[in-house]
Amino acid sequence: GAAPIPRRAAARAVAERRARSSSAPQTSSHAAAVPMITADAAAAAFTLAALDLLATPGVAEAAGREDYGIFAGRTVALIHPAGLALCFGATLWAGYTGWQWRTLRTVGDDIKALKAEAKALKAELPADEESAAYASKQKEIDELTVKRKELAGGNYRDRHFNVGSILLGGGIVLGVEGALNTYMRVGKLFPGPHLFAGAGIVALWALAAALVPAMQKGNDSARNAHIALNGANVALFAWQLPTGWEIVLKVFQFTEWP
């Protein structure tokens, strides 16, 4: 028997027939034939325009796959790489703000230790004398005090928390979206470095975020683990960027706008 007509192709054929029949010339005994556009013809024209916008004609259907229309086109396919490029920049910013916040938390302990050392040096000298070692310690104390004041004005704690929240929510959504879009475009996923690295990055984001409650209670082990996980995340993220670029080039090669 004849091969079944794909649903979208059938819908297009029906719309074309409606457009032709609905816009047939209307004549009278006093005037030449004048084409009249009816409501049915307008609706059919709108249907045809929508089909042209939302579908890449025949590509998916010819391959025996479901046609996801614009969701399998180039515009949606580029959301993942564009969003993840921003996420990589946000990851670097998160690392910087997190390290600055850590420095602010620990600089107080450094100042306290230096003051203790300076006090011990002072005790070894007569009351009216100062050694070069004591003067050096005092200079370090003054420099760290200025640094602590500058860090406190940077609001790094809130900045780090905010960018981390954006990465956790937006990054995971974009990671899932990338896999779904690949399936919509080609009908399958491709196990390989990019897919596995992306899954690892998402897992590292989740694990790092899971340590935050313990970190807020002052658990230094959780803080160190948080830093280690995010360090591994940055390295993995940077390593898989070239594979992502290769996929972007394939998107431009095998897809069309929109």
C-alpha positions in Angstrom: 0.0 0.0 0.0 0.9 3.7 -0.2 3.2 5.1 2.5 1.3 7.0 5.2 1.4 10.8 4.8 3.2 12.5 7.8 0.7 14.4 10.1 2.3 17.8 9.4 2.4 17.3 5.7 -1.2 16.2 5.7 -2.2 19.3 7.7 -0.3 21.5 5.2 -2.1 19.9 2.3 -5.5 20.4 3.9 -4.7 24.1 4.6 -3.6 24.6 1.0 -6.9 23.1 -0.3 -8.9 25.3 2.0 -6.9 28.4 0.9 -7.5 27.6 -2.8 -11.2 26.9 -2.4 -12.0 29.7 -0.1 -10.4 32.4 -2.3 -12.1 31.3 -5.5 -13.2 34.3 -7.7 -16.7 35.7 -6.9 -18.5 37.2 -10.0 -21.6 39.1 -10.7 -23.5 40.2 -13.8 -22.3 43.8 -13.5 -18.6 43.4 -12.6 -15.6 41.4 -13.7 -14.4 38.5 -11.5 -12.8 39.9 -8.3 -10.9 37.6 -5.8 -12.6 37.6 -2.4 -10.6 36.6 0.7 -12.9 34.9 3.2 -12.4 34.1 6.8 -11.6 30.5 5.9 -8.9 31.6 3.5 -7.4 33.9 6.1 -7.4 31.0 8.6 -5.8 28.7 6.1 -3.1 31.3 5.3 -2.3 31.7 9.0 -2.0 27.9 9.3 0.4 27.7 6.4 2.5 30.5 7.9 2.6 28.8 11.3 3.7 25.5 9.7 6.5 27.3 7.9 7.7 28.9 11.1 7.5 25.9 13.4 8.7 23.1 11.1 11.8 22.3 9.1 10.0 20.6 6.3 10.5 16.9 5.9 13.9 16.6 7.7 12.7 14.8 10.8 9.9 13.0 9.1 12.1 11.7 6.3 14.4 10.2 9.0 11.4 8.6 10.7 11.6 10.8 13.8 9.1 13.0 15.5 9.2 16.6 14.2 9.6 19.0 17.1 9.5 22.0 14.8 11.2 25.2 16.1 12.4 23.4 19.2 14.7 21.3 17.0 15.9 24.4 15.1 19.1 26.4 15.4 17.7 29.1 17.7 16.8 26.8 20.5 19.9 24.7 19.9 22.1 27.7 20.7 20.5 28.4 24.0 22.5 25.7 25.7 26.0 26.8 24.5 25.3 30.5 25.0 23.9 29.9 28.5 26.7 27.6 29.6 29.3 30.1 28.3 27.8 32.6 30.7 27.8 29.9 33.4 31.5 29.4 33.0 32.1 33.1 33.5 29.8 33.0 36.5 31.8 30.1 37.9 35.0 32.0 37.8 33.3 35.0 39.5 31.9 32.7 42.1 35.4 31.4 42.8 36.8 34.9 43.2 34.0 36.1 45.5 34.1 32.9 47.5 37.9 33.2 48.0 37.5 36.9 49.0 34.8 36.0 51.6 37.1 33.2 52.9 39.9 35.7 53.2 37.7 38.1 55.2 36.8 35.3 57.6 40.4 34.2 58.2 42.1 37.6 58.2 40.9 38.2 61.7 42.7 35.1 63.0 45.9 36.2 61.2 45.7 39.6 62.8 45.2 38.0 66.2 48.2 35.7 65.8 50.4 38.6 64.7 49.3 40.7 67.7 50.3 37.8 70.0 53.7 37.6 68.3 54.2 41.3 68.5 53.3 41.3 72.2 55.8 38.6 72.9 58.6 40.5 71.1 57.6 43.7 73.0 57.9 41.9 76.3 61.5 40.9 75.6 62.6 44.6 75.2 62.8 47.5 77.6 59.6 49.6 77.7 61.1 52.4 75.7 62.6 50.3 72.9 61.4 48.6 69.8 63.1 46.0 67.7 63.1 45.7 63.9 61.2 42.4 64.3 58.5 44.1 66.4 58.2 47.0 63.9 57.8 44.5 61.0 55.0 42.7 62.9 53.2 45.9 63.6 53.4 46.8 59.9 51.9 43.5 58.9 49.1 44.1 61.4 48.3 47.5 60.0 48.3 46.2 56.4 45.9 43.3 57.3 43.7 45.7 59.2 43.3 47.9 56.1 42.8 44.8 53.9 40.0 43.5 56.2 38.2 46.9 56.0 38.4 46.8 52.2 37.1 43.2 52.1 34.3 44.0 54.5 33.1 46.8 52.1 33.0 44.4 49.1 30.0 42.5 50.3 31.6 39.3 49.0 29.5 37.0 51.1 26.2 38.0 49.5 27.8 38.2 46.0 29.1 34.7 46.3 25.7 33.4 47.6 23.8 35.1 44.8 26.0 33.9 42.0 26.1 30.4 43.5 22.3 30.3 43.5 22.1 31.3 39.9 24.6 28.6 38.9 22.8 25.9 40.8 19.4 26.8 39.3 20.2 28.1 35.9 23.2 25.7 35.3 21.2 22.6 36.1 18.2 23.7 33.9 20.6 24.4 31.0 22.3 21.1 31.4 19.0 19.2 31.2 17.8 21.4 28.3 21.0 20.6 26.3 20.3 16.9 26.5 16.7 17.3 25.6 17.5 19.5 22.7 20.0 17.0 21.3 17.3 14.3 21.4 14.8 16.6 19.7 17.3 17.4 16.9 18.8 14.0 16.2 16.6 11.5 18.0 19.3 10.2 20.4 22.1 11.2 22.8 25.8 10.7 22.1 27.7 9.2 25.1 31.1 10.8 25.1 33.4 13.4 26.8 31.0 16.3 26.5 27.9 14.5 27.9 29.9 12.8 30.7 31.7 16.0 31.6 28.4 18.0 31.6 26.8 15.4 33.9 29.8 15.6 36.2 29.6 19.4 36.4 25.9 19.3 37.3 26.7 16.7 40.1 29.5 18.8 41.4 27.3 21.9 41.6 24.7 19.8 43.6 27.3 18.4 46.0 28.9 21.8 46.6 25.6 23.3 47.4 24.7 20.4 49.7 27.6 21.4 52.0 26.3 24.9 52.6 24.3 24.2 55.7 27.3 22.6 57.4 29.5 25.5 56.3 27.1 28.0 57.9 27.6 26.2 61.2 31.3 26.7 61.0 32.4 23.2 59.8 35.9 23.7 58.3 35.9 20.3 56.7 32.7 21.1 54.8 34.3 24.4 53.7 37.4 22.7 52.5 35.3 20.1 50.6 33.2 22.9 49.1 36.4 24.6 47.8 37.8 21.3 46.5 34.6 20.3 44.7 34.3 23.7 43.0 37.9 23.7 42.0 37.3 20.3 40.3 34.3 21.8 38.7 36.2 24.7 37.2 38.8 22.3 35.8 36.2 20.0 34.3 34.3 22.9 32.9 37.3 24.4 31.2 38.3 20.9 29.8 35.0 20.3 28.1 34.7 23.7 26.4 36.5 22.6 23.2 34.1 19.6 22.8 31.2 22.1 23.3 32.6 24.3 20.5 32.7 21.3 18.2 29.0 20.7 18.8 28.2 24.3 18.1 29.9 24.0 14.7 27.8 20.9 14.0 24.6 22.8 15.0 25.4 25.5 12.4 26.2 22.7 9.8 23.1 20.6 10.3 20.3 23.0 11.4 18.5 26.0 10.0 17.0 29.2 11.4 14.9 29.6 13.4 
